[in-house]
């Protein structure tokens, strides 16, 4: 049985969206966490701000040096694609093509940051169009993106969203269907524990429905069950999740996604309290 330790904890930088990336790194250092889920959004880094690959990669080189100097590493790249101007399910071909092109650039960025994992989600189909039509377009475009990623040795990680965020992939059964229909072996599942609880799924269900090898990422946060709260501030069975993951020999990262606007003013406290909570029952290594 695999043992989950603090050196398998990562942090998504999105909760520091009102602070500089340097502030985020300092906060990580104080909390003694080395693994970064690099969120690709302003003000830290957004590929849309750079007109050429040379300009973008020059910026990433600066960021990478700052990360390296702290003795940290990027373990996954999460380009911001959940909303405007991106869509994988639009009936407008130009919008889908722009989104696919953006992921081509994300692959370039991820490799420059030192990771071969790139995060993706389905986004939301238009609610006044048939869900099945949106689903089919999302599958088609995720298949294109995953094929392109595979050629560069990149693993795509896809999550389920909450029903208020999406009308597409929100449940365990949706995840199973998506992986089967895309049918490319470098597309893997992220289980967002908050989204899982909102639709009353559970970890055992995911492991009985998907094969263990397909589950390659965990978004770990507390909730009631909604929200992405500081660990210990909600009522989710956080320690039981760890026990279940260890039972199934999960050996990837536990990614802290403390992504609620109530923490944007003081993200360091949200991270420190969450790190302290984990250290109350997880060994360091």
C-alpha positions as CSV (number, residue, x, y, z in Angstrom):
1,X,0.0,0.0,0.0
2,X,1.5,3.4,-1.1
3,X,2.0,5.9,1.7
4,X,1.1,9.5,0.9
5,X,3.5,12.0,2.4
6,X,4.0,15.8,2.5
7,X,6.5,15.6,-0.4
8,X,3.5,14.6,-2.6
9,X,1.6,17.7,-1.8
10,X,1.4,20.5,-4.4
11,X,-0.3,23.9,-4.5
12,X,-2.2,25.6,-7.3
13,X,-1.1,29.2,-7.5
14,X,-4.5,30.5,-8.5
15,X,-5.5,31.5,-5.0
16,X,-2.6,34.1,-5.1
17,X,-4.3,35.9,-8.1
18,X,-4.1,39.3,-6.3
19,X,-0.4,38.9,-5.5
20,X,2.8,38.6,-7.4
21,X,4.3,35.2,-8.3
22,X,7.3,36.1,-6.0
23,X,4.9,36.5,-3.1
24,X,3.4,33.0,-3.9
25,X,6.9,31.4,-3.9
26,X,7.8,33.1,-0.6
27,X,4.6,31.8,0.9
28,X,5.3,28.3,-0.4
29,X,8.8,28.5,1.2
30,X,7.4,29.5,4.6
31,X,5.0,26.5,4.4
32,X,7.8,24.2,3.3
33,X,6.1,22.9,0.2
34,X,8.1,22.5,-2.9
35,X,5.6,21.3,-5.6
36,X,3.8,23.9,-7.8
37,X,0.7,23.6,-9.8
38,X,1.5,26.6,-12.0
39,X,-1.7,28.4,-12.9
40,X,-1.4,30.2,-16.3
41,X,-3.3,33.4,-15.7
42,X,-2.7,37.1,-15.0
43,X,-0.9,38.5,-13.1
44,X,1.6,35.6,-12.9
45,X,1.8,34.5,-16.5
46,X,-0.7,34.4,-19.3
47,X,0.4,33.3,-22.8
48,X,-2.0,35.7,-24.4
49,X,0.1,38.6,-23.3
50,X,3.0,37.6,-25.6
51,X,2.9,37.9,-29.3
52,X,5.7,35.4,-30.1
53,X,7.0,32.2,-28.6
54,X,10.4,33.9,-28.1
55,X,8.8,36.5,-25.9
56,X,6.7,34.0,-23.9
57,X,9.6,31.6,-23.4
58,X,11.9,34.4,-22.3
59,X,9.4,35.2,-19.5
60,X,9.0,31.6,-18.6
61,X,12.8,31.3,-18.3
62,X,12.7,34.1,-15.7
63,X,10.0,32.4,-13.8
64,X,11.7,29.0,-14.0
65,X,14.9,30.5,-12.5
66,X,13.0,32.0,-9.6
67,X,11.4,28.6,-9.0
68,X,14.7,26.8,-9.2
69,X,16.4,29.3,-6.9
70,X,13.8,28.3,-4.2
71,X,14.5,24.6,-4.7
72,X,11.0,24.1,-6.0
73,X,9.5,22.5,-9.1
74,X,6.4,22.7,-11.3
75,X,4.6,19.4,-11.3
76,X,1.7,20.4,-13.5
77,X,0.7,23.4,-15.7
78,X,-2.9,24.6,-15.5
79,X,-3.5,27.2,-18.3
80,X,-6.6,29.2,-17.6
81,X,-9.2,28.0,-20.0
82,X,-12.5,27.6,-18.1
83,X,-14.1,30.7,-19.5
84,X,-13.8,33.5,-22.1
85,X,-12.2,33.5,-24.7
86,X,-12.0,29.7,-24.7
87,X,-14.4,26.9,-25.4
88,X,-14.0,23.2,-26.5
89,X,-17.7,22.7,-27.1
90,X,-18.7,25.8,-29.1
91,X,-20.5,25.5,-32.4
92,X,-18.3,28.3,-33.6
93,X,-15.3,26.6,-35.2
94,X,-13.1,29.6,-34.8
95,X,-13.5,29.6,-31.0
96,X,-12.6,25.9,-30.8
97,X,-9.6,26.3,-33.2
98,X,-8.4,29.2,-31.0
99,X,-8.7,27.0,-27.9
100,X,-6.8,24.1,-29.6
101,X,-4.1,26.6,-30.7
102,X,-3.8,27.9,-27.1
103,X,-3.1,24.3,-25.9
104,X,-0.4,23.9,-28.5
105,X,1.2,26.9,-26.8
106,X,0.5,25.5,-23.4
107,X,2.5,22.4,-24.3
108,X,5.5,24.6,-25.2
109,X,5.1,26.5,-21.9
110,X,4.8,23.3,-19.8
111,X,7.9,21.8,-21.1
112,X,9.8,25.1,-20.6
113,X,8.6,25.1,-17.0
114,X,9.9,21.5,-16.5
115,X,6.7,19.5,-16.5
116,X,5.0,17.1,-18.9
117,X,1.5,17.4,-17.3
118,X,-1.1,19.9,-18.6
119,X,-4.5,20.4,-17.1
120,X,-7.7,20.6,-19.1
121,X,-11.4,20.7,-18.4
122,X,-14.5,20.6,-20.7
123,X,-15.8,24.0,-19.8
124,X,-19.5,24.5,-20.3
125,X,-21.7,24.1,-23.4
126,X,-24.3,26.7,-24.1
127,X,-27.3,25.9,-22.0
128,X,-29.8,26.7,-24.8
129,X,-28.3,24.1,-27.1
130,X,-28.5,20.3,-26.8
131,X,-26.0,19.0,-24.3
132,X,-25.2,16.0,-26.4
133,X,-24.1,18.3,-29.3
134,X,-21.8,20.2,-27.0
135,X,-20.5,16.9,-25.5
136,X,-19.6,15.5,-29.0
137,X,-17.7,18.7,-29.9
138,X,-15.8,18.6,-26.6
139,X,-14.8,15.0,-27.2
140,X,-13.7,15.8,-30.7
141,X,-11.5,18.7,-29.6
142,X,-10.1,17.0,-26.5
143,X,-9.1,14.1,-28.8
144,X,-7.3,16.5,-31.1
145,X,-5.5,18.2,-28.2
146,X,-4.6,14.8,-26.5
147,X,-3.2,13.5,-29.8
148,X,-1.0,16.6,-30.2
149,X,0.1,16.3,-26.5
150,X,1.0,12.7,-26.9
151,X,3.4,13.4,-29.7
152,X,5.3,15.7,-27.3
153,X,5.3,13.2,-24.4
154,X,2.7,15.2,-22.4
155,X,0.0,13.8,-20.2
156,X,-3.3,15.6,-20.2
157,X,-5.2,15.7,-16.9
158,X,-9.0,16.3,-17.0
159,X,-11.3,17.0,-14.1
160,X,-14.9,16.9,-13.4
161,X,-16.5,20.3,-12.7
162,X,-19.4,21.3,-10.4
163,X,-22.9,21.6,-12.1
164,X,-22.9,25.4,-11.7
165,X,-19.6,25.4,-13.7
166,X,-20.5,23.0,-16.5
167,X,-23.3,21.0,-18.1
168,X,-20.8,18.5,-19.5
169,X,-18.3,16.5,-17.3
170,X,-19.6,16.7,-13.7
171,X,-19.8,13.0,-12.5
172,X,-17.9,9.8,-12.2
173,X,-19.9,8.3,-15.1
174,X,-19.2,11.4,-17.2
175,X,-15.5,10.9,-16.6
176,X,-15.7,7.3,-17.6
177,X,-17.5,8.1,-20.7
178,X,-15.1,10.9,-21.6
179,X,-12.0,8.7,-21.2
180,X,-13.6,6.0,-23.3
181,X,-14.8,8.2,-26.1
182,X,-11.5,10.2,-26.4
183,X,-9.7,6.8,-26.1
184,X,-6.2,8.1,-26.0
185,X,-3.9,6.7,-23.3
186,X,-2.3,10.0,-22.3
187,X,-5.7,11.5,-21.1
188,X,-6.0,10.8,-17.4
189,X,-8.5,11.7,-14.7
190,X,-8.3,14.3,-11.9
191,X,-10.8,13.8,-9.1
192,X,-11.9,17.1,-7.7
193,X,-13.1,16.1,-4.3
194,X,-15.4,19.0,-3.8
195,X,-17.1,18.5,-7.2
196,X,-17.3,14.8,-6.3
197,X,-19.2,15.5,-3.1
198,X,-21.5,18.0,-4.7
199,X,-23.0,15.3,-7.0
200,X,-22.8,12.7,-4.2
201,X,-20.2,10.5,-5.9
202,X,-17.3,9.0,-3.9
203,X,-13.7,7.8,-4.2
204,X,-14.6,4.1,-4.1
205,X,-17.0,4.7,-7.0
206,X,-14.3,6.3,-9.1
207,X,-11.9,3.4,-8.4
208,X,-14.5,0.8,-9.2
209,X,-15.6,2.6,-12.4
210,X,-12.2,3.7,-13.7
211,X,-9.0,1.7,-13.6
212,X,-6.5,2.9,-11.0
213,X,-3.9,3.9,-13.6
214,X,-6.4,6.4,-15.1
215,X,-6.6,8.4,-11.8
216,X,-3.5,10.6,-11.9
217,X,-4.4,13.7,-10.0
218,X,-6.4,14.9,-7.0
219,X,-7.8,18.4,-6.3
220,X,-7.8,18.4,-2.5
221,X,-9.9,21.0,-0.6
222,X,-12.5,21.1,2.1
223,X,-16.1,22.1,1.6
224,X,-19.7,21.8,2.9
225,X,-19.7,20.1,0.4
226,X,-19.4,23.0,-2.1
227,X,-16.7,25.6,-2.0
228,X,-12.9,25.1,-2.1
229,X,-12.1,25.8,1.6
230,X,-9.1,25.7,3.9
231,X,-8.5,22.2,5.1
232,X,-10.5,21.7,8.3
233,X,-12.9,24.6,7.6
234,X,-15.5,22.4,6.0
235,X,-17.1,19.0,6.7
236,X,-15.5,16.7,4.1
237,X,-13.8,13.5,5.3
238,X,-10.3,14.6,4.3
239,X,-8.4,12.0,6.3
240,X,-10.7,9.2,4.9
241,X,-9.8,10.3,1.4
242,X,-6.1,9.8,2.1
243,X,-6.9,6.3,3.5
244,X,-8.8,5.4,0.4
245,X,-6.1,6.7,-2.0
246,X,-3.4,4.8,-0.1
247,X,-5.6,1.6,-0.3
248,X,-5.5,1.9,-4.1
249,X,-1.8,2.7,-4.2
250,X,-2.3,6.3,-5.5
251,X,1.2,7.6,-6.1
252,X,0.8,11.0,-7.7
253,X,0.2,14.4,-6.1
254,X,-2.4,15.8,-3.7
255,X,-3.0,19.2,-5.1
256,X,-4.3,21.9,-2.8
257,X,-6.9,23.9,-4.7
258,X,-8.0,26.4,-2.0
259,X,-9.7,28.4,-4.7
260,X,-12.4,30.5,-3.2
261,X,-12.5,34.3,-3.4
262,X,-12.9,34.5,0.4
263,X,-9.2,33.7,0.6
264,X,-7.8,36.0,-2.1
265,X,-7.0,38.8,0.3
266,X,-4.9,36.6,2.5
267,X,-3.9,33.4,0.6
268,X,-0.8,32.8,2.7
269,X,-3.0,32.1,5.8
270,X,-5.2,29.7,3.8
271,X,-2.1,27.8,2.6
272,X,-0.4,27.7,6.0
273,X,-3.5,26.5,7.8
274,X,-4.0,23.8,5.2
275,X,-0.3,22.7,5.3
276,X,-0.5,22.6,9.1
277,X,-3.6,20.5,8.9
278,X,-2.0,18.0,6.6
279,X,1.1,17.8,8.7
280,X,-1.0,16.7,11.6
281,X,-1.4,13.3,10.0
282,X,0.9,13.0,6.9
283,X,4.6,12.2,7.3
284,X,7.1,14.5,5.6
285,X,8.5,11.8,3.3
